[in-house]
Amino acid sequence: MDALEQSARVAPLRPRLEQELTEIETLDAENASWSVPVELDQQSDGRVIIQQAPKRIEQGEFGLCIECGEPIAAGGLNVDPAFTVCVKFAE
Ligand SMILES: [Zn+2]
């Protein structure tokens, strides 16, 4: 897959990603205002992936399976932009 093809593929996912990033920022802001931090362990993996997504898009790695390097179905990324493996490795 060349860079153009890759950017055309991830372009429709950007609004979804930006929405996720905004949600994370909102959560962080709320957390900061509470005296007792909320336990975010369960979400932390997804958070990190979302927060790294813009960098991965720049590097042309976003949406590629970390196991086999194949593109992850865009439908799946729309459901959850934090997907990092293709259907073969998702189970
Ligand atoms: Zn894969």
PDB file of the backbone (N, CA, C, O) and the ligand in Angstrom, with CONECT records:
HET     ZN  A 101       1
ATOM      1  N   MET A   1       0.853  -1.201   0.000  1.00  0.00           N
ATOM      2  CA  MET A   1       0.000   0.000   0.000  1.00  0.00           C
ATOM      3  C   MET A   1       0.884   1.245   0.000  1.00  0.00           C
ATOM      4  O   MET A   1       1.762   1.381   0.852  1.00  0.00           O
ATOM      5  N   ASP A   2       0.656   2.162  -0.961  1.00  0.00           N
ATOM      6  CA  ASP A   2       1.484   3.370  -0.959  1.00  0.00           C
ATOM      7  C   ASP A   2       0.882   4.443  -0.052  1.00  0.00           C
ATOM      8  O   ASP A   2      -0.231   4.304   0.455  1.00  0.00           O
ATOM      9  N   ALA A   3       1.652   5.517   0.134  1.00  0.00           N
ATOM     10  CA  ALA A   3       1.272   6.543   1.106  1.00  0.00           C
ATOM     11  C   ALA A   3      -0.058   7.199   0.748  1.00  0.00           C
ATOM     12  O   ALA A   3      -0.877   7.490   1.621  1.00  0.00           O
ATOM     13  N   LEU A   4      -0.260   7.428  -0.549  1.00  0.00           N
ATOM     14  CA  LEU A   4      -1.505   8.062  -0.987  1.00  0.00           C
ATOM     15  C   LEU A   4      -2.711   7.202  -0.667  1.00  0.00           C
ATOM     16  O   LEU A   4      -3.724   7.671  -0.149  1.00  0.00           O
ATOM     17  N   GLU A   5      -2.568   5.938  -0.991  1.00  0.00           N
ATOM     18  CA  GLU A   5      -3.638   4.983  -0.747  1.00  0.00           C
ATOM     19  C   GLU A   5      -3.949   4.942   0.758  1.00  0.00           C
ATOM     20  O   GLU A   5      -5.107   4.930   1.175  1.00  0.00           O
ATOM     21  N   GLN A   6      -2.883   4.922   1.547  1.00  0.00           N
ATOM     22  CA  GLN A   6      -3.037   4.868   2.999  1.00  0.00           C
ATOM     23  C   GLN A   6      -3.742   6.109   3.527  1.00  0.00           C
ATOM     24  O   GLN A   6      -4.629   6.002   4.373  1.00  0.00           O
ATOM     25  N   SER A   7      -3.356   7.292   3.037  1.00  0.00           N
ATOM     26  CA  SER A   7      -3.978   8.499   3.572  1.00  0.00           C
ATOM     27  C   SER A   7      -5.424   8.604   3.124  1.00  0.00           C
ATOM     28  O   SER A   7      -6.262   9.131   3.857  1.00  0.00           O
ATOM     29  N   ALA A   8      -5.730   8.108   1.925  1.00  0.00           N
ATOM     30  CA  ALA A   8      -7.124   8.098   1.468  1.00  0.00           C
ATOM     31  C   ALA A   8      -7.953   7.168   2.348  1.00  0.00           C
ATOM     32  O   ALA A   8      -9.137   7.408   2.584  1.00  0.00           O
ATOM     33  N   ARG A   9      -7.322   6.117   2.823  1.00  0.00           N
ATOM     34  CA  ARG A   9      -8.012   5.124   3.638  1.00  0.00           C
ATOM     35  C   ARG A   9      -8.304   5.650   5.045  1.00  0.00           C
ATOM     36  O   ARG A   9      -9.375   5.394   5.594  1.00  0.00           O
ATOM     37  N   VAL A  10      -7.350   6.388   5.628  1.00  0.00           N
ATOM     38  CA  VAL A  10      -7.552   6.841   7.003  1.00  0.00           C
ATOM     39  C   VAL A  10      -8.284   8.177   7.083  1.00  0.00           C
ATOM     40  O   VAL A  10      -8.804   8.535   8.140  1.00  0.00           O
ATOM     41  N   ALA A  11      -8.332   8.929   5.959  1.00  0.00           N
ATOM     42  CA  ALA A  11      -8.970  10.251   5.984  1.00  0.00           C
ATOM     43  C   ALA A  11     -10.389  10.223   6.557  1.00  0.00           C
ATOM     44  O   ALA A  11     -10.723  11.058   7.398  1.00  0.00           O
ATOM     45  N   PRO A  12     -11.240   9.267   6.113  1.00  0.00           N
ATOM     46  CA  PRO A  12     -12.609   9.259   6.659  1.00  0.00           C
ATOM     47  C   PRO A  12     -12.658   8.938   8.156  1.00  0.00           C
ATOM     48  O   PRO A  12     -13.669   9.194   8.810  1.00  0.00           O
ATOM     49  N   LEU A  13     -11.577   8.382   8.698  1.00  0.00           N
ATOM     50  CA  LEU A  13     -11.567   7.988  10.111  1.00  0.00           C
ATOM     51  C   LEU A  13     -11.142   9.136  11.021  1.00  0.00           C
ATOM     52  O   LEU A  13     -11.325   9.072  12.237  1.00  0.00           O
ATOM     53  N   ARG A  14     -10.574  10.182  10.429  1.00  0.00           N
ATOM     54  CA  ARG A  14     -10.058  11.282  11.250  1.00  0.00           C
ATOM     55  C   ARG A  14     -11.102  11.936  12.163  1.00  0.00           C
ATOM     56  O   ARG A  14     -10.824  12.166  13.340  1.00  0.00           O
ATOM     57  N   PRO A  15     -12.316  12.244  11.635  1.00  0.00           N
ATOM     58  CA  PRO A  15     -13.314  12.862  12.528  1.00  0.00           C
ATOM     59  C   PRO A  15     -13.619  11.983  13.736  1.00  0.00           C
ATOM     60  O   PRO A  15     -13.765  12.475  14.855  1.00  0.00           O
ATOM     61  N   ARG A  16     -13.713  10.676  13.498  1.00  0.00           N
ATOM     62  CA  ARG A  16     -13.987   9.712  14.567  1.00  0.00           C
ATOM     63  C   ARG A  16     -12.855   9.733  15.596  1.00  0.00           C
ATOM     64  O   ARG A  16     -13.092   9.716  16.804  1.00  0.00           O
ATOM     65  N   LEU A  17     -11.627   9.768  15.092  1.00  0.00           N
ATOM     66  CA  LEU A  17     -10.456   9.814  15.960  1.00  0.00           C
ATOM     67  C   LEU A  17     -10.426  11.094  16.780  1.00  0.00           C
ATOM     68  O   LEU A  17     -10.158  11.078  17.981  1.00  0.00           O
ATOM     69  N   GLU A  18     -10.707  12.203  16.106  1.00  0.00           N
ATOM     70  CA  GLU A  18     -10.666  13.487  16.798  1.00  0.00           C
ATOM     71  C   GLU A  18     -11.720  13.539  17.894  1.00  0.00           C
ATOM     72  O   GLU A  18     -11.505  14.122  18.957  1.00  0.00           O
ATOM     73  N   GLN A  19     -12.868  12.916  17.614  1.00  0.00           N
ATOM     74  CA  GLN A  19     -13.920  12.836  18.623  1.00  0.00           C
ATOM     75  C   GLN A  19     -13.423  12.042  19.838  1.00  0.00           C
ATOM     76  O   GLN A  19     -13.645  12.436  20.983  1.00  0.00           O
ATOM     77  N   GLU A  20     -12.750  10.921  19.568  1.00  0.00           N
ATOM     78  CA  GLU A  20     -12.212  10.099  20.658  1.00  0.00           C
ATOM     79  C   GLU A  20     -11.183  10.886  21.471  1.00  0.00           C
ATOM     80  O   GLU A  20     -11.178  10.832  22.701  1.00  0.00           O
ATOM     81  N   LEU A  21     -10.315  11.616  20.772  1.00  0.00           N
ATOM     82  CA  LEU A  21      -9.281  12.403  21.449  1.00  0.00           C
ATOM     83  C   LEU A  21      -9.914  13.471  22.341  1.00  0.00           C
ATOM     84  O   LEU A  21      -9.452  13.723  23.454  1.00  0.00           O
ATOM     85  N   THR A  22     -10.977  14.092  21.832  1.00  0.00           N
ATOM     86  CA  THR A  22     -11.680  15.105  22.620  1.00  0.00           C
ATOM     87  C   THR A  22     -12.277  14.481  23.868  1.00  0.00           C
ATOM     88  O   THR A  22     -12.213  15.059  24.953  1.00  0.00           O
ATOM     89  N   GLU A  23     -12.859  13.294  23.709  1.00  0.00           N
ATOM     90  CA  GLU A  23     -13.445  12.610  24.865  1.00  0.00           C
ATOM     91  C   GLU A  23     -12.389  12.305  25.917  1.00  0.00           C
ATOM     92  O   GLU A  23     -12.625  12.469  27.114  1.00  0.00           O
ATOM     93  N   ILE A  24     -11.219  11.860  25.460  1.00  0.00           N
ATOM     94  CA  ILE A  24     -10.130  11.557  26.387  1.00  0.00           C
ATOM     95  C   ILE A  24      -9.701  12.821  27.130  1.00  0.00           C
ATOM     96  O   ILE A  24      -9.480  12.797  28.341  1.00  0.00           O
ATOM     97  N   GLU A  25      -9.586  13.928  26.389  1.00  0.00           N
ATOM     98  CA  GLU A  25      -9.194  15.195  27.014  1.00  0.00           C
ATOM     99  C   GLU A  25     -10.224  15.642  28.039  1.00  0.00           C
ATOM    100  O   GLU A  25      -9.875  16.138  29.111  1.00  0.00           O
ATOM    101  N   THR A  26     -11.502  15.459  27.699  1.00  0.00           N
ATOM    102  CA  THR A  26     -12.569  15.833  28.621  1.00  0.00           C
ATOM    103  C   THR A  26     -12.480  15.008  29.898  1.00  0.00           C
ATOM    104  O   THR A  26     -12.590  15.534  31.005  1.00  0.00           O
ATOM    105  N   LEU A  27     -12.277  13.700  29.723  1.00  0.00           N
ATOM    106  CA  LEU A  27     -12.134  12.812  30.877  1.00  0.00           C
ATOM    107  C   LEU A  27     -10.949  13.231  31.739  1.00  0.00           C
ATOM    108  O   LEU A  27     -11.050  13.265  32.965  1.00  0.00           O
ATOM    109  N   ASP A  28      -9.834  13.548  31.101  1.00  0.00           N
ATOM    110  CA  ASP A  28      -8.643  13.977  31.829  1.00  0.00           C
ATOM    111  C   ASP A  28      -8.927  15.240  32.625  1.00  0.00           C
ATOM    112  O   ASP A  28      -8.520  15.364  33.780  1.00  0.00           O
ATOM    113  N   ALA A  29      -9.629  16.176  31.996  1.00  0.00           N
ATOM    114  CA  ALA A  29      -9.951  17.439  32.652  1.00  0.00           C
ATOM    115  C   ALA A  29     -10.833  17.183  33.865  1.00  0.00           C
ATOM    116  O   ALA A  29     -10.637  17.788  34.919  1.00  0.00           O
ATOM    117  N   GLU A  30     -11.809  16.282  33.713  1.00  0.00           N
ATOM    118  CA  GLU A  30     -12.689  15.952  34.836  1.00  0.00           C
ATOM    119  C   GLU A  30     -11.900  15.271  35.939  1.00  0.00           C
ATOM    120  O   GLU A  30     -12.078  15.568  37.120  1.00  0.00           O
ATOM    121  N   ASN A  31     -11.042  14.371  35.553  1.00  0.00           N
ATOM    122  CA  ASN A  31     -10.215  13.658  36.531  1.00  0.00           C
ATOM    123  C   ASN A  31      -9.364  14.613  37.345  1.00  0.00           C
ATOM    124  O   ASN A  31      -9.233  14.476  38.561  1.00  0.00           O
ATOM    125  N   ALA A  32      -8.781  15.593  36.642  1.00  0.00           N
ATOM    126  CA  ALA A  32      -7.874  16.525  37.299  1.00  0.00           C
ATOM    127  C   ALA A  32      -8.597  17.333  38.361  1.00  0.00           C
ATOM    128  O   ALA A  32      -7.985  17.787  39.327  1.00  0.00           O
ATOM    129  N   SER A  33      -9.900  17.511  38.182  1.00  0.00           N
ATOM    130  CA  SER A  33     -10.637  18.346  39.126  1.00  0.00           C
ATOM    131  C   SER A  33     -11.158  17.541  40.320  1.00  0.00           C
ATOM    132  O   SER A  33     -11.679  18.119  41.274  1.00  0.00           O
ATOM    133  N   TRP A  34     -11.024  16.235  40.273  1.00  0.00           N
ATOM    134  CA  TRP A  34     -11.464  15.406  41.398  1.00  0.00           C
ATOM    135  C   TRP A  34     -10.291  15.123  42.322  1.00  0.00           C
ATOM    136  O   TRP A  34      -9.156  14.955  41.876  1.00  0.00           O
ATOM    137  N   SER A  35     -10.585  15.074  43.623  1.00  0.00           N
ATOM    138  CA  SER A  35      -9.496  14.850  44.572  1.00  0.00           C
ATOM    139  C   SER A  35      -9.003  13.405  44.521  1.00  0.00           C
ATOM    140  O   SER A  35      -7.827  13.132  44.765  1.00  0.00           O
ATOM    141  N   VAL A  36      -9.917  12.482  44.202  1.00  0.00           N
ATOM    142  CA  VAL A  36      -9.520  11.074  44.077  1.00  0.00           C
ATOM    143  C   VAL A  36      -9.541  10.691  42.599  1.00  0.00           C
ATOM    144  O   VAL A  36     -10.593  10.737  41.962  1.00  0.00           O
ATOM    145  N   PRO A  37      -8.393  10.317  42.056  1.00  0.00           N
ATOM    146  CA  PRO A  37      -8.360   9.962  40.630  1.00  0.00           C
ATOM    147  C   PRO A  37      -9.226   8.741  40.344  1.00  0.00           C
ATOM    148  O   PRO A  37      -9.247   7.782  41.115  1.00  0.00           O
ATOM    149  N   VAL A  38      -9.926   8.792  39.241  1.00  0.00           N
ATOM    150  CA  VAL A  38     -10.754   7.657  38.825  1.00  0.00           C
ATOM    151  C   VAL A  38      -9.841   6.575  38.252  1.00  0.00           C
ATOM    152  O   VAL A  38      -8.856   6.850  37.567  1.00  0.00           O
ATOM    153  N   GLU A  39     -10.210   5.344  38.560  1.00  0.00           N
ATOM    154  CA  GLU A  39      -9.438   4.216  38.031  1.00  0.00           C
ATOM    155  C   GLU A  39      -9.670   4.085  36.532  1.00  0.00           C
ATOM    156  O   GLU A  39     -10.787   3.813  36.092  1.00  0.00           O
ATOM    157  N   LEU A  40      -8.608   4.281  35.747  1.00  0.00           N
ATOM    158  CA  LEU A  40      -8.770   4.256  34.292  1.00  0.00           C
ATOM    159  C   LEU A  40      -8.029   3.082  33.650  1.00  0.00           C
ATOM    160  O   LEU A  40      -7.882   3.016  32.430  1.00  0.00           O
ATOM    161  N   ASP A  41      -7.570   2.165  34.492  1.00  0.00           N
ATOM    162  CA  ASP A  41      -6.770   1.050  33.980  1.00  0.00           C
ATOM    163  C   ASP A  41      -7.431   0.336  32.815  1.00  0.00           C
ATOM    164  O   ASP A  41      -6.796   0.018  31.810  1.00  0.00           O
ATOM    165  N   GLN A  42      -8.723   0.095  32.979  1.00  0.00           N
ATOM    166  CA  GLN A  42      -9.442  -0.665  31.960  1.00  0.00           C
ATOM    167  C   GLN A  42      -9.380   0.011  30.597  1.00  0.00           C
ATOM    168  O   GLN A  42      -9.362  -0.652  29.559  1.00  0.00           O
ATOM    169  N   GLN A  43      -9.345   1.353  30.617  1.00  0.00           N
ATOM    170  CA  GLN A  43      -9.374   2.086  29.363  1.00  0.00           C
ATOM    171  C   GLN A  43      -7.987   2.426  28.864  1.00  0.00           C
ATOM    172  O   GLN A  43      -7.838   2.879  27.729  1.00  0.00           O
ATOM    173  N   SER A  44      -6.971   2.220  29.678  1.00  0.00           N
ATOM    174  CA  SER A  44      -5.690   2.844  29.371  1.00  0.00           C
ATOM    175  C   SER A  44      -5.084   2.370  28.052  1.00  0.00           C
ATOM    176  O   SER A  44      -4.467   3.165  27.344  1.00  0.00           O
ATOM    177  N   ASP A  45      -5.247   1.101  27.710  1.00  0.00           N
ATOM    178  CA  ASP A  45      -4.683   0.617  26.448  1.00  0.00           C
ATOM    179  C   ASP A  45      -5.286   1.364  25.265  1.00  0.00           C
ATOM    180  O   ASP A  45      -4.568   1.863  24.398  1.00  0.00           O
ATOM    181  N   GLY A  46      -6.618   1.434  25.242  1.00  0.00           N
ATOM    182  CA  GLY A  46      -7.311   2.135  24.173  1.00  0.00           C
ATOM    183  C   GLY A  46      -6.905   3.593  24.121  1.00  0.00           C
ATOM    184  O   GLY A  46      -6.700   4.158  23.047  1.00  0.00           O
ATOM    185  N   ARG A  47      -6.789   4.202  25.310  1.00  0.00           N
ATOM    186  CA  ARG A  47      -6.376   5.612  25.377  1.00  0.00           C
ATOM    187  C   ARG A  47      -5.040   5.847  24.704  1.00  0.00           C
ATOM    188  O   ARG A  47      -4.892   6.742  23.872  1.00  0.00           O
ATOM    189  N   VAL A  48      -4.071   5.029  25.076  1.00  0.00           N
ATOM    190  CA  VAL A  48      -2.724   5.209  24.535  1.00  0.00           C
ATOM    191  C   VAL A  48      -2.746   5.070  23.013  1.00  0.00           C
ATOM    192  O   VAL A  48      -2.111   5.838  22.290  1.00  0.00           O
ATOM    193  N   ILE A  49      -3.493   4.072  22.551  1.00  0.00           N
ATOM    194  CA  ILE A  49      -3.568   3.849  21.101  1.00  0.00           C
ATOM    195  C   ILE A  49      -4.184   5.048  20.401  1.00  0.00           C
ATOM    196  O   ILE A  49      -3.695   5.498  19.365  1.00  0.00           O
ATOM    197  N   ILE A  50      -5.276   5.564  20.988  1.00  0.00           N
ATOM    198  CA  ILE A  50      -5.932   6.737  20.387  1.00  0.00           C
ATOM    199  C   ILE A  50      -4.995   7.936  20.418  1.00  0.00           C
ATOM    200  O   ILE A  50      -4.894   8.677  19.440  1.00  0.00           O
ATOM    201  N   GLN A  51      -4.309   8.125  21.543  1.00  0.00           N
ATOM    202  CA  GLN A  51      -3.434   9.295  21.662  1.00  0.00           C
ATOM    203  C   GLN A  51      -2.245   9.212  20.709  1.00  0.00           C
ATOM    204  O   GLN A  51      -1.698  10.233  20.293  1.00  0.00           O
ATOM    205  N   GLN A  52      -1.852   7.982  20.369  1.00  0.00           N
ATOM    206  CA  GLN A  52      -0.729   7.817  19.435  1.00  0.00           C
ATOM    207  C   GLN A  52      -1.182   7.814  17.983  1.00  0.00           C
ATOM    208  O   GLN A  52      -0.362   7.859  17.067  1.00  0.00           O
ATOM    209  N   ALA A  53      -2.504   7.761  17.781  1.00  0.00           N
ATOM    210  CA  ALA A  53      -3.026   7.597  16.422  1.00  0.00           C
ATOM    211  C   ALA A  53      -2.576   8.699  15.452  1.00  0.00           C
ATOM    212  O   ALA A  53      -2.176   8.385  14.331  1.00  0.00           O
ATOM    213  N   PRO A  54      -2.628   9.982  15.850  1.00  0.00           N
ATOM    214  CA  PRO A  54      -2.194  11.004  14.889  1.00  0.00           C
ATOM    215  C   PRO A  54      -0.757  10.788  14.422  1.00  0.00           C
ATOM    216  O   PRO A  54      -0.443  11.000  13.251  1.00  0.00           O
ATOM    217  N   LYS A  55       0.113  10.368  15.335  1.00  0.00           N
ATOM    218  CA  LYS A  55       1.505  10.100  14.982  1.00  0.00           C
ATOM    219  C   LYS A  55       1.604   8.890  14.046  1.00  0.00           C
ATOM    220  O   LYS A  55       2.384   8.881  13.093  1.00  0.00           O
ATOM    221  N   ARG A  56       0.799   7.880  14.342  1.00  0.00           N
ATOM    222  CA  ARG A  56       0.812   6.683  13.498  1.00  0.00           C
ATOM    223  C   ARG A  56       0.257   7.003  12.108  1.00  0.00           C
ATOM    224  O   ARG A  56       0.717   6.442  11.113  1.00  0.00           O
ATOM    225  N   ILE A  57      -0.723   7.897  12.037  1.00  0.00           N
ATOM    226  CA  ILE A  57      -1.240   8.309  10.722  1.00  0.00           C
ATOM    227  C   ILE A  57      -0.124   8.974   9.929  1.00  0.00           C
ATOM    228  O   ILE A  57       0.072   8.676   8.750  1.00  0.00           O
ATOM    229  N   GLU A  58       0.616   9.886  10.587  1.00  0.00           N
ATOM    230  CA  GLU A  58       1.734  10.566   9.919  1.00  0.00           C
ATOM    231  C   GLU A  58       2.756   9.560   9.399  1.00  0.00           C
ATOM    232  O   GLU A  58       3.306   9.721   8.309  1.00  0.00           O
ATOM    233  N   GLN A  59       2.997   8.541  10.178  1.00  0.00           N
ATOM    234  CA  GLN A  59       4.007   7.557   9.803  1.00  0.00           C
ATOM    235  C   GLN A  59       3.451   6.501   8.860  1.00  0.00           C
ATOM    236  O   GLN A  59       4.171   5.602   8.426  1.00  0.00           O
ATOM    237  N   GLY A  60       2.157   6.618   8.543  1.00  0.00           N
ATOM    238  CA  GLY A  60       1.532   5.680   7.630  1.00  0.00           C
ATOM    239  C   GLY A  60       1.311   4.307   8.231  1.00  0.00           C
ATOM    240  O   GLY A  60       1.162   3.318   7.512  1.00  0.00           O
ATOM    241  N   GLU A  61       1.289   4.250   9.576  1.00  0.00           N
ATOM    242  CA  GLU A  61       1.121   2.954  10.238  1.00  0.00           C
ATOM    243  C   GLU A  61      -0.267   2.754  10.800  1.00  0.00           C
ATOM    244  O   GLU A  61      -0.634   1.643  11.181  1.00  0.00           O
ATOM    245  N   PHE A  62      -1.048   3.835  10.855  1.00  0.00           N
ATOM    246  CA  PHE A  62      -2.359   3.711  11.467  1.00  0.00           C
ATOM    247  C   PHE A  62      -3.256   2.798  10.644  1.00  0.00           C
ATOM    248  O   PHE A  62      -3.287   2.889   9.416  1.00  0.00           O
ATOM    249  N   GLY A  63      -3.983   1.922  11.320  1.00  0.00           N
ATOM    250  CA  GLY A  63      -4.915   1.050  10.630  1.00  0.00           C
ATOM    251  C   GLY A  63      -4.272  -0.201  10.071  1.00  0.00           C
ATOM    252  O   GLY A  63      -4.921  -0.999   9.395  1.00  0.00           O
ATOM    253  N   LEU A  64      -2.968  -0.367  10.362  1.00  0.00           N
ATOM    254  CA  LEU A  64      -2.303  -1.601   9.945  1.00  0.00           C
ATOM    255  C   LEU A  64      -2.201  -2.543  11.147  1.00  0.00           C
ATOM    256  O   LEU A  64      -1.934  -2.122  12.272  1.00  0.00           O
ATOM    257  N   CYS A  65      -2.420  -3.820  10.873  1.00  0.00           N
ATOM    258  CA  CYS A  65      -2.366  -4.836  11.927  1.00  0.00           C
ATOM    259  C   CYS A  65      -0.944  -4.912  12.509  1.00  0.00           C
ATOM    260  O   CYS A  65       0.034  -5.011  11.768  1.00  0.00           O
ATOM    261  N   ILE A  66      -0.845  -4.863  13.861  1.00  0.00           N
ATOM    262  CA  ILE A  66       0.479  -4.925  14.466  1.00  0.00           C
ATOM    263  C   ILE A  66       1.048  -6.340  14.420  1.00  0.00           C
ATOM    264  O   ILE A  66       2.238  -6.546  14.662  1.00  0.00           O
ATOM    265  N   GLU A  67       0.190  -7.318  14.107  1.00  0.00           N
ATOM    266  CA  GLU A  67       0.662  -8.701  14.043  1.00  0.00           C
ATOM    267  C   GLU A  67       1.192  -9.061  12.658  1.00  0.00           C
ATOM    268  O   GLU A  67       2.282  -9.617  12.525  1.00  0.00           O
ATOM    269  N   CYS A  68       0.403  -8.736  11.624  1.00  0.00           N
ATOM    270  CA  CYS A  68       0.790  -9.174  10.284  1.00  0.00           C
ATOM    271  C   CYS A  68       1.011  -8.021   9.310  1.00  0.00           C
ATOM    272  O   CYS A  68       1.466  -8.252   8.189  1.00  0.00           O
ATOM    273  N   GLY A  69       0.697  -6.766   9.711  1.00  0.00           N
ATOM    274  CA  GLY A  69       0.943  -5.620   8.848  1.00  0.00           C
ATOM    275  C   GLY A  69      -0.109  -5.397   7.778  1.00  0.00           C
ATOM    276  O   GLY A  69      -0.003  -4.465   6.980  1.00  0.00           O
ATOM    277  N   GLU A  70      -1.120  -6.248   7.759  1.00  0.00           N
ATOM    278  CA  GLU A  70      -2.191  -6.071   6.784  1.00  0.00           C
ATOM    279  C   GLU A  70      -3.124  -4.951   7.243  1.00  0.00           C
ATOM    280  O   GLU A  70      -3.290  -4.733   8.443  1.00  0.00           O
ATOM    281  N   PRO A  71      -3.739  -4.234   6.280  1.00  0.00           N
ATOM    282  CA  PRO A  71      -4.688  -3.186   6.661  1.00  0.00           C
ATOM    283  C   PRO A  71      -5.873  -3.767   7.433  1.00  0.00           C
ATOM    284  O   PRO A  71      -6.411  -4.814   7.071  1.00  0.00           O
ATOM    285  N   ILE A  72      -6.267  -3.076   8.496  1.00  0.00           N
ATOM    286  CA  ILE A  72      -7.444  -3.473   9.259  1.00  0.00           C
ATOM    287  C   ILE A  72      -8.676  -2.924   8.547  1.00  0.00           C
ATOM    288  O   ILE A  72      -8.657  -1.793   8.062  1.00  0.00           O
ATOM    289  N   ALA A  73      -9.743  -3.712   8.481  1.00  0.00           N
ATOM    290  CA  ALA A  73     -10.953  -3.279   7.788  1.00  0.00           C
ATOM    291  C   ALA A  73     -11.415  -1.929   8.328  1.00  0.00           C
ATOM    292  O   ALA A  73     -11.543  -1.747   9.539  1.00  0.00           O
ATOM    293  N   ALA A  74     -11.665  -0.976   7.412  1.00  0.00           N
ATOM    294  CA  ALA A  74     -12.055   0.369   7.828  1.00  0.00           C
ATOM    295  C   ALA A  74     -13.341   0.345   8.646  1.00  0.00           C
ATOM    296  O   ALA A  74     -13.541   1.185   9.524  1.00  0.00           O
ATOM    297  N   GLY A  75     -14.208  -0.617   8.357  1.00  0.00           N
ATOM    298  CA  GLY A  75     -15.443  -0.740   9.121  1.00  0.00           C
ATOM    299  C   GLY A  75     -15.162  -0.965  10.594  1.00  0.00           C
ATOM    300  O   GLY A  75     -15.818  -0.390  11.463  1.00  0.00           O
ATOM    301  N   GLY A  76     -14.183  -1.804  10.862  1.00  0.00           N
ATOM    302  CA  GLY A  76     -13.797  -2.081  12.238  1.00  0.00           C
ATOM    303  C   GLY A  76     -13.206  -0.869  12.918  1.00  0.00           C
ATOM    304  O   GLY A  76     -13.458  -0.625  14.098  1.00  0.00           O
ATOM    305  N   LEU A  77     -12.422  -0.109  12.179  1.00  0.00           N
ATOM    306  CA  LEU A  77     -11.792   1.089  12.747  1.00  0.00           C
ATOM    307  C   LEU A  77     -12.832   2.166  13.038  1.00  0.00           C
ATOM    308  O   LEU A  77     -12.661   2.987  13.939  1.00  0.00           O
ATOM    309  N   ASN A  78     -13.907   2.148  12.263  1.00  0.00           N
ATOM    310  CA  ASN A  78     -14.983   3.099  12.516  1.00  0.00           C
ATOM    311  C   ASN A  78     -15.710   2.776  13.804  1.00  0.00           C
ATOM    312  O   ASN A  78     -16.139   3.671  14.533  1.00  0.00           O
ATOM    313  N   VAL A  79     -15.843   1.492  14.076  1.00  0.00           N
ATOM    314  CA  VAL A  79     -16.461   1.058  15.327  1.00  0.00           C
ATOM    315  C   VAL A  79     -15.558   1.435  16.491  1.00  0.00           C
ATOM    316  O   VAL A  79     -16.020   1.967  17.500  1.00  0.00           O
ATOM    317  N   ASP A  80     -14.276   1.156  16.345  1.00  0.00           N
ATOM    318  CA  ASP A  80     -13.326   1.456  17.406  1.00  0.00           C
ATOM    319  C   ASP A  80     -11.958   1.757  16.791  1.00  0.00           C
ATOM    320  O   ASP A  80     -11.254   0.844  16.359  1.00  0.00           O
ATOM    321  N   PRO A  81     -11.585   3.040  16.753  1.00  0.00           N
ATOM    322  CA  PRO A  81     -10.302   3.417  16.134  1.00  0.00           C
ATOM    323  C   PRO A  81      -9.104   2.846  16.886  1.00  0.00           C
ATOM    324  O   PRO A  81      -7.969   2.953  16.422  1.00  0.00           O
ATOM    325  N   ALA A  82      -9.355   2.243  18.042  1.00  0.00           N
ATOM    326  CA  ALA A  82      -8.249   1.689  18.829  1.00  0.00           C
ATOM    327  C   ALA A  82      -7.887   0.271  18.405  1.00  0.00           C
ATOM    328  O   ALA A  82      -6.972  -0.326  18.973  1.00  0.00           O
ATOM    329  N   PHE A  83      -8.591  -0.278  17.413  1.00  0.00           N
ATOM    330  CA  PHE A  83      -8.222  -1.602  16.906  1.00  0.00           C
ATOM    331  C   PHE A  83      -6.775  -1.601  16.420  1.00  0.00           C
ATOM    332  O   PHE A  83      -6.368  -0.700  15.686  1.00  0.00           O
ATOM    333  N   THR A  84      -6.004  -2.595  16.821  1.00  0.00           N
ATOM    334  CA  THR A  84      -4.621  -2.655  16.340  1.00  0.00           C
ATOM    335  C   THR A  84      -4.320  -3.965  15.632  1.00  0.00           C
ATOM    336  O   THR A  84      -3.215  -4.158  15.126  1.00  0.00           O
ATOM    337  N   VAL A  85      -5.299  -4.871  15.591  1.00  0.00           N
ATOM    338  CA  VAL A  85      -5.070  -6.128  14.870  1.00  0.00           C
ATOM    339  C   VAL A  85      -6.218  -6.386  13.903  1.00  0.00           C
ATOM    340  O   VAL A  85      -7.338  -5.916  14.104  1.00  0.00           O
ATOM    341  N   CYS A  86      -5.918  -7.143  12.850  1.00  0.00           N
ATOM    342  CA  CYS A  86      -6.944  -7.480  11.873  1.00  0.00           C
ATOM    343  C   CYS A  86      -7.831  -8.586  12.423  1.00  0.00           C
ATOM    344  O   CYS A  86      -7.592  -9.099  13.517  1.00  0.00           O
ATOM    345  N   VAL A  87      -8.861  -8.951  11.656  1.00  0.00           N
ATOM    346  CA  VAL A  87      -9.828  -9.943  12.134  1.00  0.00           C
ATOM    347  C   VAL A  87      -9.159 -11.278  12.480  1.00  0.00           C
ATOM    348  O   VAL A  87      -9.595 -11.985  13.389  1.00  0.00           O
ATOM    349  N   LYS A  88      -8.101 -11.609  11.746  1.00  0.00           N
ATOM    350  CA  LYS A  88      -7.420 -12.883  11.984  1.00  0.00           C
ATOM    351  C   LYS A  88      -6.892 -12.981  13.414  1.00  0.00           C
ATOM    352  O   LYS A  88      -6.891 -14.055  14.016  1.00  0.00           O
ATOM    353  N   PHE A  89      -6.440 -11.835  13.951  1.00  0.00           N
ATOM    354  CA  PHE A  89      -5.806 -11.833  15.276  1.00  0.00           C
ATOM    355  C   PHE A  89      -6.708 -11.247  16.361  1.00  0.00           C
ATOM    356  O   PHE A  89      -6.317 -11.161  17.525  1.00  0.00           O
ATOM    357  N   ALA A  90      -7.906 -10.850  15.971  1.00  0.00           N
ATOM    358  CA  ALA A  90      -8.791 -10.153  16.915  1.00  0.00           C
ATOM    359  C   ALA A  90      -9.357 -11.092  17.981  1.00  0.00           C
ATOM    360  O   ALA A  90      -9.801 -10.640  19.037  1.00  0.00           O
ATOM    361  N   GLU A  91      -9.340 -12.408  17.704  1.00  0.00           N
ATOM    362  CA  GLU A  91      -9.994 -13.317  18.644  1.00  0.00           C
ATOM    363  C   GLU A  91      -9.019 -13.931  19.647  1.00  0.00           C
ATOM    364  O   GLU A  91      -9.427 -14.718  20.502  1.00  0.00           O
TER     365      GLU A  91
HETATM  366 ZN    ZN A 101      -3.231  -9.202  11.023  1.00  0.00          ZN2+
END
